[in-house]
Amino acid sequence: MQASGSEIHAGARPRLGFAGRMSLLLDREDVLGYLLVTPVVIIVLGLVGYPFVLAILLSLTDKTIGSPAHFIGFQNFIQLTHDSIYRQTVRNTLVYAVGSEALKIPLGFILALILNEKIPFRKAIRSAVLLPWIVPAVLSAMAWTWMFNPNFSVLNWILIHLGIVQTGINWLTDSGTAMFSIILVNAWRGSPFFGIILLAALQSIPSDLYEATAVDGADRWTRFRHVTFPLVLPILLIAVLLSTIGTFSDFNIVYTITGGGPLNSTHVLATYSFTTAITVGRLG
């Protein structure tokens, strides 16, 4: 029997609507992956990529606030090599970053080792430890500014009553102590970041390794040196990388506490760039 023309041929695919075609596309992993990544790419390009390109273009001009820009090539970069404040700022940034990381790494390690032990109220303490890292940097920097005040500094009160010093320390008016002060604040704020990351790394170590070393008669230091440290080292390196990037670009702590003073002794690249571009008005 011959089939009529109105009958659907065997094997013919039905025509899909818009919803059906979208469903088929979303079932493909490559298409779904691009769709999920697209919002992040747009945000990164808008908040990081565009300002970065704009900054490079401005650096090739003599742009100031309220006046048009003129292309001058690499003249700004050549001028920076003769700028003594800029050279001092680069040194300050290196000292600030290295000093902060030198404090954050051991403090974070000690914190992680303590929190990894079975201590009372361990969960509550873990949550409280994150507070310095969670609190907005400006608020914590303002609190530390009060603590560094020479007239009613709680730090000076403690040091005097412990007999360590005879008179209060002018924390923010001397170049040496001012740099130490902002390094101390950055280390206080960043140590919980290291502590939580290293705590997660410690808890991922199989307990069988510690039991095996204990059977062999290894003490706590030997277990730390041959088991704990080698296994958490990759995670530690990632934490150091992320923390160093954040420290090099740190602005809030330095600007709130010292503003780059005294006598530019605590200016870092972020604060000096802000002062030059926004306060002075030399955007180029």
PADO-793181 format. One record per residue (C-alpha): x, y, z; chain; residue in one letter. Coordinates in steps of 0.5 Angstrom, whole numbers, plus 500, padded with zeros to 3 digits. Example, Ala and Ser with C-alpha at 12.3 -4.5 7.8 and 13.67 -1.06 7.14 Angstrom:
// residues 2
   xx   yy   zz  chain  resn
  525  491  516      A     A
  527  498  514      A     S
// end
This chain:
// residues 284
   xx   yy   zz  chain  resn
  500  500  500      A     M
  503  507  498      A     Q
  504  512  503      A     A
  500  519  502      A     S
  504  525  501      A     G
  502  528  508      A     S
  505  522  512      A     E
  512  523  515      A     I
  517  519  512      A     H
  521  514  517      A     A
  527  517  520      A     G
  525  524  519      A     A
  527  529  524      A     R
  522  533  527      A     P
  523  541  527      A     R
  525  544  534      A     L
  523  550  536      A     G
  528  555  540      A     F
  527  552  547      A     A
  529  545  544      A     G
  535  548  540      A     R
  538  551  546      A     M
  537  545  550      A     S
  541  541  545      A     L
  546  547  545      A     L
  547  546  553      A     L
  547  539  553      A     D
  554  540  549      A     R
  560  541  554      A     E
  564  546  550      A     D
  558  550  549      A     V
  556  550  556      A     L
  563  551  558      A     G
  564  558  554      A     Y
  557  560  557      A     L
  559  559  564      A     L
  566  563  563      A     V
  563  569  559      A     T
  560  573  565      A     P
  567  572  569      A     V
  571  574  562      A     V
  566  580  561      A     I
  567  582  569      A     I
  575  581  568      A     V
  575  585  562      A     L
  571  591  564      A     G
  574  591  571      A     L
  581  589  570      A     V
  583  589  562      A     G
  580  596  561      A     Y
  583  600  566      A     P
  590  596  565      A     F
  590  598  557      A     V
  587  605  559      A     L
  593  606  564      A     A
  598  604  559      A     I
  595  609  554      A     L
  595  615  559      A     L
  603  613  561      A     S
  605  615  554      A     L
  601  622  554      A     T
  602  628  559      A     D
  595  628  561      A     K
  593  632  567      A     T
  586  633  570      A     I
  583  638  566      A     G
  587  639  560      A     S
  587  635  554      A     P
  593  629  553      A     A
  599  629  548      A     H
  603  623  546      A     F
  610  624  549      A     I
  612  617  548      A     G
  616  614  554      A     F
  618  621  557      A     Q
  614  619  563      A     N
  618  613  564      A     F
  625  616  563      A     I
  623  621  568      A     Q
  621  616  573      A     L
  628  614  573      A     T
  631  620  575      A     H
  625  621  581      A     D
  629  620  587      A     S
  622  619  591      A     I
  620  613  586      A     Y
  626  610  587      A     R
  625  610  594      A     Q
  618  608  593      A     T
  620  602  590      A     V
  625  600  595      A     R
  619  601  600      A     N
  615  596  596      A     T
  620  591  597      A     L
  621  592  604      A     V
  614  592  605      A     Y
  612  586  601      A     A
  618  581  604      A     V
  617  584  611      A     G
  610  582  611      A     S
  611  575  608      A     E
  617  574  613      A     A
  612  575  618      A     L
  605  572  615      A     K
  609  565  613      A     I
  611  563  620      A     P
  605  566  624      A     L
  600  562  619      A     G
  604  556  620      A     F
  604  556  627      A     I
  596  558  627      A     L
  595  552  622      A     A
  598  547  627      A     L
  595  550  633      A     I
  588  549  630      A     L
  589  542  627      A     N
  590  540  634      A     E
  584  537  638      A     K
  583  544  643      A     I
  576  546  646      A     P
  572  550  642      A     F
  576  549  636      A     R
  570  551  631      A     K
  569  557  634      A     A
  576  559  634      A     I
  577  557  627      A     R
  571  562  625      A     S
  574  568  630      A     A
  581  567  627      A     V
  578  569  620      A     L
  576  576  623      A     L
  582  580  621      A     P
  582  578  614      A     W
  574  579  613      A     I
  574  586  617      A     V
  575  591  611      A     P
  582  593  611      A     A
  580  601  612      A     V
  576  599  619      A     L
  582  595  621      A     S
  587  600  619      A     A
  583  606  623      A     M
  583  601  629      A     A
  591  600  629      A     W
  592  608  628      A     T
  589  609  634      A     W
  593  603  637      A     M
  599  607  635      A     F
  597  614  637      A     N
  603  616  642      A     P
  599  619  647      A     N
  594  613  649      A     F
  597  607  645      A     S
  595  601  648      A     V
  602  598  645      A     L
  606  603  649      A     N
  602  602  655      A     W
  603  594  655      A     I
  611  595  653      A     L
  612  600  659      A     I
  608  596  664      A     H
  612  590  662      A     L
  619  594  663      A     G
  621  593  656      A     I
  621  601  654      A     V
  621  607  659      A     Q
  617  612  655      A     T
  612  611  649      A     G
  614  609  642      A     I
  613  614  637      A     N
  610  609  632      A     W
  608  613  626      A     L
  613  619  626      A     T
  619  615  625      A     D
  621  612  619      A     S
  624  606  621      A     G
  618  604  626      A     T
  613  607  621      A     A
  615  602  616      A     M
  615  596  622      A     F
  608  599  624      A     S
  605  598  617      A     I
  608  591  616      A     I
  606  589  623      A     L
  599  591  621      A     V
  599  587  614      A     N
  602  581  617      A     A
  596  581  623      A     W
  591  582  617      A     R
  594  576  612      A     G
  596  571  617      A     S
  589  568  618      A     P
  589  567  610      A     F
  595  563  611      A     F
  593  559  617      A     G
  586  557  614      A     I
  590  555  607      A     I
  595  551  611      A     L
  590  548  616      A     L
  586  545  610      A     A
  593  542  607      A     A
  594  539  614      A     L
  588  536  614      A     Q
  589  533  607      A     S
  595  529  610      A     I
  593  522  611      A     P
  594  520  618      A     S
  597  513  616      A     D
  604  517  615      A     L
  604  520  622      A     Y
  602  513  625      A     E
  608  510  620      A     A
  613  515  623      A     T
  611  514  630      A     A
  612  507  629      A     V
  619  508  627      A     D
  620  512  633      A     G
  620  519  630      A     A
  619  525  634      A     D
  615  531  633      A     R
  620  535  629      A     W
  622  530  625      A     T
  615  528  623      A     R
  614  536  621      A     F
  621  536  617      A     R
  620  530  613      A     H
  612  529  613      A     V
  608  535  614      A     T
  612  541  611      A     F
  614  537  604      A     P
  606  535  603      A     L
  604  542  605      A     V
  609  546  601      A     L
  606  546  594      A     P
  600  549  598      A     I
  604  554  601      A     L
  608  556  595      A     L
  601  558  592      A     I
  599  562  598      A     A
  605  566  598      A     V
  604  568  591      A     L
  597  570  592      A     L
  599  574  598      A     S
  605  577  595      A     T
  601  580  589      A     I
  596  583  594      A     G
  601  586  598      A     T
  605  589  592      A     F
  598  592  591      A     S
  596  594  598      A     D
  593  601  598      A     F
  588  601  604      A     N
  593  600  610      A     I
  599  604  608      A     V
  594  610  606      A     Y
  590  610  612      A     T
  595  609  617      A     I
  601  613  614      A     T
  599  616  608      A     G
  606  615  605      A     G
  610  619  611      A     G
  614  621  614      A     P
  618  624  609      A     L
  615  619  604      A     N
  619  613  608      A     S
  613  609  607      A     T
  610  610  600      A     H
  609  604  596      A     V
  607  604  589      A     L
  600  604  590      A     A
  600  610  595      A     T
  605  614  590      A     Y
  601  612  584      A     S
  595  615  587      A     F
  598  621  590      A     T
  601  623  583      A     T
  595  622  579      A     A
  589  624  584      A     I
  592  629  589      A     T
  597  632  584      A     V
  593  631  578      A     G
  599  628  573      A     R
  595  622  570      A     L
  600  621  565      A     G
// end
